[in-house]
Amino acid sequence: MDDTFDVYEERQLAHVLLEAPRRPVDLDQFCAGMQIQPQRAEEMMDTLRGVMMRQIGAETGTIIATSDDRLLPWWLAKADPK
């Protein structure tokens, strides 16, 4: 995931999400820690969800059909590779 994102904050958000995929990410706490605006964190989260769904789908050979505003399912982040 580190080579997917050029911006440090995006990589950090990916790590936060992957560390505890069943727990919702507290974007307010993340924004305070990274000193970024909440709107920027929301944009990064939307981008991250899309990238993760595409990467996990490609790596597992699975098609994931969903709308852009769909939250990343916790079970998808924990999917075992085939």
Backbone as a chain_set.jsonl record, in Angstrom:
{"seq": "MDDTFDVYEERQLAHVLLEAPRRPVDLDQFCAGMQIQPQRAEEMMDTLRGVMMRQIGAETGTIIATSDDRLLPWWLAKADPK", "coords": {"N": [[0.824, -1.194, 0.0], [2.069, 1.181, 0.581], [3.498, 2.069, -1.666], [1.525, 2.921, -3.304], [0.438, 5.381, -2.647], [1.47, 8.728, -2.78], [1.537, 10.76, -0.928], [2.299, 11.433, 2.424], [0.304, 11.601, 4.469], [-1.807, 10.19, 3.304], [-0.764, 7.611, 3.179], [-0.489, 7.115, 5.904], [-3.187, 7.142, 6.707], [-4.086, 4.879, 5.357], [-2.667, 2.911, 6.758], [-3.808, 3.22, 9.315], [-6.422, 2.388, 8.817], [-5.998, -0.292, 8.02], [-4.851, -1.408, 10.273], [-6.882, -1.872, 12.124], [-9.354, -3.086, 10.826], [-12.04, -3.623, 11.413], [-12.89, -1.635, 13.029], [-14.303, 1.591, 13.047], [-12.725, 4.406, 11.487], [-11.555, 7.162, 13.246], [-11.903, 10.09, 12.039], [-11.724, 12.716, 12.968], [-9.863, 12.6, 15.066], [-7.699, 11.66, 13.592], [-7.31, 13.843, 11.857], [-6.562, 15.829, 13.697], [-4.161, 14.763, 14.661], [-2.604, 14.66, 12.328], [-2.7, 17.22, 11.513], [-4.444, 18.294, 9.493], [-7.118, 19.434, 7.362], [-10.546, 18.517, 7.969], [-12.132, 18.051, 5.654], [-10.222, 17.399, 3.737], [-9.278, 14.993, 4.807], [-11.563, 13.404, 4.533], [-11.762, 13.303, 1.752], [-9.395, 11.92, 1.204], [-10.011, 9.486, 2.447], [-12.148, 8.571, 0.872], [-10.822, 8.205, -1.579], [-8.945, 6.285, -0.788], [-10.588, 4.085, -0.075], [-11.65, 3.363, -2.588], [-9.294, 2.69, -4.008], [-8.321, 0.569, -2.442], [-10.396, -1.333, -2.696], [-10.249, -1.882, -5.429], [-7.588, -2.871, -5.63], [-7.612, -5.096, -3.864], [-9.579, -6.632, -5.085], [-8.328, -7.119, -7.574], [-6.038, -8.529, -6.777], [-7.12, -10.818, -5.623], [-8.596, -11.852, -7.62], [-11.254, -11.243, -7.769], [-14.379, -9.799, -8.538], [-15.626, -6.743, -7.57], [-18.5, -5.215, -7.175], [-19.817, -2.118, -6.742], [-21.112, 1.047, -5.607], [-19.546, 4.31, -5.813], [-19.744, 5.603, -3.359], [-19.849, 3.725, -1.406], [-18.981, 2.232, 1.676], [-15.869, 0.771, 2.676], [-16.001, -2.581, 3.121], [-15.381, -4.279, 6.18], [-14.742, -6.972, 6.097], [-13.686, -7.277, 3.613], [-11.195, -6.117, 3.709], [-9.957, -7.971, 5.266], [-9.852, -10.204, 3.715], [-8.747, -13.387, 2.633], [-6.005, -14.094, 0.534], [-6.278, -15.848, -2.583]], "CA": [[0.0, 0.0, 0.0], [2.918, 2.367, 0.679], [3.914, 2.573, -2.969], [0.329, 3.378, -4.017], [0.159, 6.769, -2.302], [2.647, 9.588, -2.736], [1.435, 11.697, 0.183], [2.481, 10.804, 3.734], [-0.969, 11.503, 5.181], [-2.592, 9.124, 2.684], [-0.176, 6.342, 3.636], [-0.839, 6.965, 7.316], [-4.599, 6.787, 6.779], [-4.178, 3.474, 4.944], [-2.196, 2.096, 7.878], [-4.825, 3.288, 10.377], [-7.543, 1.549, 8.402], [-5.606, -1.698, 7.981], [-4.508, -1.884, 11.615], [-8.108, -2.327, 12.79], [-10.367, -2.933, 9.772], [-13.414, -3.728, 11.931], [-13.188, -0.447, 13.828], [-14.379, 2.808, 12.219], [-11.622, 5.355, 11.646], [-11.94, 8.442, 13.828], [-11.252, 11.098, 11.193], [-11.421, 13.914, 13.757], [-8.597, 12.33, 15.744], [-6.676, 11.595, 12.548], [-7.057, 15.224, 11.403], [-5.815, 16.53, 14.738], [-2.809, 14.216, 14.706], [-1.891, 14.976, 11.09], [-2.877, 18.657, 11.306], [-5.056, 18.53, 8.189], [-8.53, 19.808, 7.399], [-11.446, 17.371, 7.888], [-12.557, 17.809, 4.272], [-9.11, 16.704, 3.075], [-9.268, 13.617, 5.316], [-12.686, 12.71, 3.915], [-11.364, 13.051, 0.365], [-8.395, 10.859, 1.227], [-10.692, 8.239, 2.791], [-12.887, 8.139, -0.323], [-9.829, 7.704, -2.529], [-8.379, 5.071, -0.213], [-11.565, 2.996, -0.205], [-11.697, 2.943, -3.982], [-8.029, 2.035, -4.364], [-8.249, -0.715, -1.748], [-11.332, -2.279, -3.299], [-9.696, -2.31, -6.726], [-6.396, -3.684, -5.41], [-7.991, -6.382, -3.273], [-10.265, -7.368, -6.14], [-7.355, -7.567, -8.572], [-5.138, -9.521, -6.185], [-7.838, -12.054, -5.308], [-9.336, -12.289, -8.791], [-12.656, -11.055, -7.435], [-15.032, -8.577, -9.015], [-16.35, -6.076, -6.497], [-19.415, -4.257, -7.794], [-20.372, -1.232, -5.732], [-21.104, 2.46, -5.968], [-18.375, 5.023, -5.3], [-19.936, 6.076, -1.985], [-19.957, 2.555, -0.53], [-17.888, 2.087, 2.625], [-15.063, -0.423, 2.524], [-16.436, -3.589, 4.1], [-14.273, -4.765, 6.997], [-14.385, -8.32, 5.683], [-12.894, -7.204, 2.387], [-9.815, -5.831, 4.126], [-9.433, -9.17, 5.899], [-9.993, -11.334, 2.787], [-7.559, -14.205, 2.421], [-5.673, -14.228, -0.889], [-6.503, -17.197, -3.106]], "C": [[0.869, 1.26, 0.0], [3.309, 2.933, -0.675], [2.745, 3.085, -3.8], [0.085, 4.866, -3.816], [1.447, 7.557, -2.163], [2.686, 10.473, -1.497], [1.483, 10.941, 1.518], [1.158, 10.588, 4.456], [-1.841, 10.391, 4.614], [-2.068, 7.754, 3.119], [-0.532, 6.081, 5.092], [-2.295, 6.542, 7.478], [-4.807, 5.33, 6.371], [-3.736, 2.56, 6.077], [-3.205, 2.076, 9.014], [-5.98, 2.356, 10.045], [-7.184, 0.065, 8.462], [-5.24, -2.268, 9.353], [-5.719, -2.451, 12.343], [-9.28, -2.184, 11.815], [-11.811, -3.03, 10.258], [-13.843, -2.5, 12.715], [-13.257, 0.774, 12.913], [-13.207, 3.748, 12.518], [-12.176, 6.662, 12.205], [-11.211, 9.538, 13.048], [-10.934, 12.378, 11.952], [-10.078, 13.755, 14.469], [-7.455, 12.28, 14.733], [-6.308, 12.997, 12.076], [-6.228, 16.001, 12.422], [-4.366, 16.057, 14.776], [-1.974, 14.594, 13.493], [-1.928, 16.469, 10.763], [-3.346, 18.956, 9.879], [-6.523, 18.873, 8.375], [-9.402, 18.563, 7.262], [-11.891, 17.04, 6.459], [-11.472, 17.05, 3.502], [-9.045, 15.24, 3.513], [-10.402, 12.805, 4.698], [-12.38, 12.378, 2.453], [-10.356, 11.916, 0.285], [-9.043, 9.509, 1.528], [-11.473, 7.707, 1.594], [-11.938, 7.536, -1.356], [-9.267, 6.366, -2.056], [-9.328, 3.885, -0.359], [-11.603, 2.458, -1.628], [-10.454, 2.178, -4.397], [-7.952, 0.657, -3.718], [-9.188, -1.735, -2.358], [-10.811, -2.783, -4.638], [-8.488, -3.22, -6.547], [-6.746, -5.064, -4.857], [-8.711, -7.231, -4.305], [-9.296, -7.93, -7.164], [-6.463, -8.671, -8.024], [-5.821, -10.854, -5.908], [-8.595, -12.598, -6.507], [-10.836, -12.18, -8.598], [-13.172, -9.76, -8.035], [-15.85, -8.015, -7.867], [-17.196, -4.991, -7.136], [-20.061, -3.421, -6.7], [-20.366, 0.198, -6.256], [-19.899, 3.133, -5.325], [-18.517, 5.433, -3.842], [-20.067, 4.933, -0.976], [-18.743, 2.492, 0.388], [-17.139, 0.793, 2.367], [-15.508, -1.438, 3.57], [-15.242, -4.134, 4.878], [-13.811, -6.137, 6.537], [-13.563, -8.324, 4.4], [-11.427, -6.945, 2.724], [-9.156, -7.06, 4.747], [-9.473, -10.391, 4.999], [-8.666, -12.063, 2.636], [-7.266, -14.268, 0.925], [-5.862, -15.674, -1.329], [-5.218, -17.831, -3.541]], "O": [[0.456, 2.295, -0.522], [3.439, 4.148, -0.822], [2.95, 3.626, -4.887], [-0.419, 5.54, -4.714], [2.394, 7.115, -1.513], [3.761, 10.89, -1.067], [0.793, 9.939, 1.703], [0.916, 9.509, 4.996], [-2.545, 9.717, 5.366], [-2.852, 6.845, 3.395], [-0.843, 4.95, 5.467], [-2.602, 5.677, 8.299], [-5.615, 4.626, 6.976], [-4.373, 1.537, 6.328], [-3.437, 1.027, 9.616], [-6.457, 1.618, 10.908], [-7.993, -0.746, 8.913], [-5.313, -3.479, 9.562], [-5.59, -3.412, 13.101], [-10.1, -1.277, 11.955], [-12.718, -2.559, 9.572], [-15.022, -2.339, 13.031], [-12.365, 0.976, 12.089], [-12.762, 3.863, 13.661], [-13.156, 7.199, 11.688], [-10.065, 9.874, 13.346], [-9.967, 13.063, 11.617], [-9.257, 14.672, 14.471], [-6.369, 12.799, 14.991], [-5.128, 13.308, 11.912], [-5.31, 16.738, 12.06], [-3.449, 16.867, 14.908], [-0.77, 14.822, 13.613], [-1.257, 16.921, 9.836], [-2.741, 19.751, 9.16], [-7.096, 18.625, 9.436], [-9.049, 17.645, 6.521], [-12.011, 15.868, 6.104], [-11.778, 16.161, 2.708], [-8.789, 14.354, 2.699], [-10.212, 11.633, 4.373], [-12.706, 11.289, 1.98], [-10.446, 11.055, -0.589], [-8.67, 8.498, 0.933], [-11.455, 6.504, 1.335], [-12.219, 6.486, -1.933], [-9.134, 5.428, -2.842], [-8.898, 2.793, -0.73], [-11.589, 1.246, -1.845], [-10.543, 1.142, -5.057], [-7.564, -0.314, -4.367], [-8.811, -2.896, -2.521], [-10.919, -3.971, -4.945], [-8.37, -4.233, -7.236], [-6.233, -6.078, -5.331], [-8.472, -8.435, -4.388], [-9.423, -9.083, -7.578], [-6.166, -9.639, -8.724], [-5.179, -11.903, -5.951], [-9.175, -13.681, -6.434], [-11.602, -12.937, -9.194], [-12.476, -8.744, -8.035], [-16.665, -8.716, -7.266], [-16.676, -3.969, -7.585], [-20.766, -3.947, -5.838], [-19.688, 0.508, -7.236], [-19.3, 2.588, -4.398], [-17.511, 5.597, -3.152], [-20.369, 5.174, 0.193], [-17.611, 2.676, -0.059], [-17.724, -0.178, 1.887], [-15.404, -1.183, 4.77], [-14.2, -4.42, 4.288], [-12.618, -6.436, 6.581], [-12.826, -9.273, 4.135], [-10.53, -7.498, 2.088], [-7.93, -7.172, 4.751], [-9.167, -11.497, 5.444], [-7.607, -11.446, 2.526], [-8.181, -14.474, 0.128], [-5.639, -16.605, -0.556], [-5.219, -18.97, -4.008]]}, "num_chains": 1, "name": "protein.A"}
